[in-house]
Amino acid sequence: MSDTAASQHLEHIAEAMKNIDFAMLNTHTANGQIGARPMSNNRQVDYDGDSYYFTWENGRMVDDIKADPKVGLSFQGTPSPEGAPGIFIAVEGKAEIVRDKAAFKEHWVDELSRWFKDGIDTEGLVMLHIHATRAAYWDGDKEGDFDIA
């Protein structure tokens, strides 16, 4: 696939992701299973292959990522009023655990205070930076499967 085609596919999913608040983040668990949990992107999406999610450092998900940083994200858009399913997006990538409060501040939105009462100063707060390496989507008669550089 050409870089132009991959860029067009990435633009298509980036536009769709602006209307999708939650993703399912999948990790490899200690016993070899796949663990999944919902994560909010707070609709802060200017998607170029990187996404950011806040969580607790002492959680099982972070332990999974420490052991194996390969993760998957799945998104589903809202069905149309005519009943057609919304877009489906699958992203594969590598997670980085970020502990830098300056980086937190770049991605923080007030709605996160619902879960993290002390904002970026919440004890045990970490941010997951997901670097996408590959993505696929299905959107009616449009679909794509491409690498992200």
C-alpha positions in Angstrom: 0.0 0.0 0.0 1.3 3.4 -0.9 2.0 6.1 1.8 -0.7 8.2 0.2 -3.3 5.4 0.6 -2.3 4.8 4.2 -2.5 8.5 4.9 -6.0 8.6 3.4 -7.1 5.7 5.6 -5.6 7.3 8.7 -7.4 10.6 7.9 -10.7 8.6 7.6 -10.4 6.9 10.9 -9.1 10.1 12.6 -12.3 11.9 11.5 -14.5 9.1 12.7 -12.7 8.8 16.1 -13.6 12.4 17.0 -17.1 11.1 17.6 -16.1 8.0 19.6 -15.4 8.6 23.3 -14.6 5.1 24.5 -12.2 2.4 23.2 -11.6 -1.1 24.5 -8.0 -1.5 25.4 -6.7 -5.1 25.1 -3.6 -6.4 26.8 -1.8 -9.7 27.2 -2.4 -11.0 30.7 0.1 -12.9 32.9 -1.5 -16.2 32.1 -1.6 -15.7 28.4 -5.2 -14.6 28.0 -6.4 -11.3 26.5 -7.7 -8.7 29.0 -10.0 -5.9 27.8 -11.3 -2.8 29.5 -13.0 0.4 28.4 -10.9 3.6 28.3 -12.0 7.1 27.5 -10.1 9.2 25.0 -12.2 12.2 26.2 -12.8 12.9 22.5 -9.5 14.6 22.4 -8.6 13.1 19.1 -6.4 14.6 16.5 -5.3 11.1 15.6 -2.0 10.5 13.9 -1.4 7.0 15.4 -0.8 8.1 19.0 -3.5 8.0 21.7 -3.4 8.7 25.4 -5.4 7.3 28.3 -5.1 7.9 32.1 -5.3 5.1 34.6 -4.0 3.9 38.0 -0.4 2.6 38.1 -1.4 -0.2 40.6 -3.9 -1.7 38.2 -3.7 -5.1 36.5 -3.7 -3.4 33.1 -0.5 -1.6 33.9 1.1 -4.8 35.1 0.1 -6.4 31.8 1.7 -3.6 29.9 4.9 -3.8 31.9 5.2 -7.5 31.0 4.2 -7.1 27.3 3.6 -3.6 25.9 1.8 -4.9 22.7 -1.8 -3.8 22.9 -4.9 -3.5 20.8 -7.6 -0.8 20.7 -11.1 -1.3 19.3 -13.6 1.4 18.6 -17.2 1.3 17.4 -19.0 4.3 16.0 -22.7 5.1 16.4 -25.1 3.4 14.0 -26.8 5.7 11.5 -30.5 6.7 11.9 -31.2 4.3 8.9 -29.9 1.4 11.0 -26.5 0.9 9.3 -23.8 0.0 11.8 -21.2 2.6 12.6 -17.6 2.4 11.8 -15.5 -0.4 13.4 -11.8 0.4 14.0 -9.1 -1.9 15.3 -5.6 -0.6 16.2 -2.5 -2.5 17.1 0.4 -0.8 18.8 2.8 -0.6 21.7 2.0 1.1 25.1 4.3 3.3 27.0 3.7 4.1 30.7 4.1 7.8 31.2 4.7 9.3 34.7 5.6 12.9 33.7 3.2 15.5 35.0 4.1 17.9 32.2 2.9 15.3 29.7 -0.2 14.7 31.8 -1.0 18.4 31.6 -0.9 18.3 27.8 -3.6 15.7 27.7 -5.7 16.5 30.7 -9.3 17.6 30.5 -11.5 18.6 33.4 -13.9 15.6 32.8 -11.1 13.3 34.1 -11.6 14.7 37.6 -14.5 12.4 37.8 -12.1 9.5 38.2 -8.9 11.3 39.4 -10.0 13.8 42.1 -6.7 15.6 42.5 -6.1 16.1 38.8 -2.6 15.6 37.5 -1.5 15.4 41.2 -3.6 12.3 41.9 -1.3 9.8 43.6 -0.8 6.7 41.5 -1.9 8.4 38.3 -0.1 7.3 35.1 -0.8 8.0 31.4 -0.7 5.3 28.7 0.7 6.5 25.4 -0.3 4.1 22.7 1.9 4.2 19.6 -0.1 2.6 16.8 1.7 0.4 14.3 -1.2 -1.0 12.3 -4.9 -0.2 11.9 -7.9 -1.6 10.1 -11.5 -0.3 9.7 -14.8 -1.3 8.3 -17.2 1.5 7.4 -20.1 0.5 5.2 -18.5 -0.1 1.8 -15.2 1.5 2.8 -12.5 -0.5 4.5 -8.8 -0.4 5.0 -6.0 -2.3 6.6 -2.7 -0.4 6.8 0.6 0.1 8.6 1.2 3.3 10.5 4.7 4.7 10.3 
